[in-house]
Amino acid sequence: AKDLGLQLPALIGRGVRVVSEGRTQYFALHGKTGHLVTAERIDREKLCESVEQCMLRCELIVEGEM
């Protein structure tokens, strides 16, 4: 909410959600604070196996016009 210059109630009213690649959604927005939080346990060994640099990509989806 702070990064977009919006108050938390305005952000919640726009249907904002965080979407990760794949079926498992690792991140969510905390409903009362608007903070980005982990929604699932993240197992680095399972996700990235032997890759040295591990990244999880996600998108912030906002319904309606900004």
C-alpha positions as CSV (number, residue, x, y, z in Angstrom):
1,A,0.0,0.0,0.0
2,K,2.8,2.4,0.9
3,D,4.8,1.8,-2.3
4,L,1.7,2.4,-4.4
5,G,0.7,5.6,-2.4
6,L,-2.6,4.0,-1.3
7,Q,-4.2,3.6,2.0
8,L,-4.7,0.0,3.1
9,P,-8.6,0.0,2.7
10,A,-8.2,1.3,-0.9
11,L,-5.8,-1.5,-1.6
12,I,-8.0,-4.2,-0.2
13,G,-11.0,-2.8,-2.1
14,R,-9.2,-3.2,-5.4
15,G,-8.9,-7.0,-5.1
16,V,-5.1,-7.0,-4.8
17,R,-3.4,-10.4,-4.7
18,V,0.0,-11.9,-5.1
19,V,0.4,-14.7,-7.7
20,S,3.5,-17.0,-7.8
21,E,4.5,-19.2,-10.7
22,G,3.1,-22.7,-10.5
23,R,0.4,-24.1,-8.3
24,T,1.9,-23.3,-4.9
25,Q,1.3,-19.7,-3.8
26,Y,4.3,-18.8,-1.6
27,F,3.3,-15.2,-0.8
28,A,0.2,-13.3,0.3
29,L,-0.7,-9.9,1.5
30,H,-1.5,-9.6,5.2
31,G,-5.1,-8.4,5.4
32,K,-4.6,-5.9,8.3
33,T,-1.2,-4.5,7.5
34,G,-0.8,-4.9,3.8
35,H,2.7,-6.5,4.3
36,L,4.0,-9.2,2.0
37,V,4.2,-12.4,4.0
38,T,5.0,-16.1,3.2
39,A,1.9,-18.1,2.7
40,E,3.6,-21.5,2.5
41,R,6.8,-23.0,3.8
42,I,9.6,-22.4,1.2
43,D,11.9,-25.4,0.8
44,R,14.9,-24.2,-1.1
45,E,16.3,-27.7,-1.7
46,K,13.0,-28.8,-3.2
47,L,12.6,-25.7,-5.4
48,C,16.1,-25.1,-6.7
49,E,17.9,-28.4,-6.1
50,S,21.5,-27.8,-7.0
51,V,21.1,-24.3,-8.4
52,E,23.3,-21.8,-6.6
53,Q,21.1,-18.8,-7.0
54,C,17.4,-19.5,-6.1
55,M,14.7,-17.0,-7.1
56,L,10.9,-17.1,-6.7
57,R,9.0,-14.9,-9.0
58,C,5.6,-13.5,-8.2
59,E,3.3,-10.8,-9.6
60,L,1.1,-8.3,-7.8
61,I,-2.4,-8.3,-9.5
62,V,-4.6,-5.3,-8.9
63,E,-8.1,-5.3,-10.3
64,G,-9.5,-2.1,-11.8
65,E,-7.6,1.1,-12.8
66,M,-4.8,2.6,-10.8
